[in-house]
Amino acid sequence: MKRLTFPVLVLLAACGTPQEQCIRYNTRDLRTVDRLIAETEGNLDRGYAIETITEYEEYWGFCPQRQIPDAPPVPDQMCRKERSYTVDRPKAIDLIDEARKLDSLKAKRKELAREAEAVIAQCKAEHPE
């Protein structure tokens, strides 16, 4: 029972209060723009972007065989399988375009922040803590 208590408490804490849920839901676009601004600033600081690529590799593993009812069991056999993994690679970018994108994102952030103030006030009024 003790082992079950901690994960349940963690899940409940992650949910947040109704006010926090309202604010989090209604400011999702603002958080996305913040994340894009941070990524773009990092690209400009480095002079290149970092691209995440999914690659695949083959390996040998056991493949379960279909068991037929009322027949002797069939052993698993070796077969080729595939698994994916991600790799980060540098990617060339146009620094002028990236700077223009950053300016555009910052302008959008100001607009979203203004809108978020009203939404946050409304969430606090609807769900006082």
Steps between C-alpha positions, in 0.01 A plus 500: 500500500786738579646451152172604343454815708795700363421459126135587564602816685736597218223456243257706706756777550563511124133569435500835684212697641209601276647850484841368392338273242298792359809721476714222351235414240439860395867603480620205293575718194706739712713214634549366145618840377735527802649162411544606134665828607749309718576260213547783250726695738708185548528458123620859461751466784645178351475608137320180403191300592487156656284254311372181663487209256349158559712216368437127496724202558440131449582236757436132558243407761250233590168515321214314666335240282127465476384215720233270357249365752528126573842481329846467651656835592719660235825658626571865429732561208766760430403773257613847397333786684529875475532764773510876475730750668548874469812692405562875535683654204603855419304666222597811306260793530467846349588728794314798351180297462547362851537853643186606312317198640613591853367856461168362377477254790572773755225717351259206515603434860409857602157455341443163669621633837245783482224249423623267775465768769124513447471122485704454819283755682189318379638162615579647843148642525333175396724275714615683813748308715 
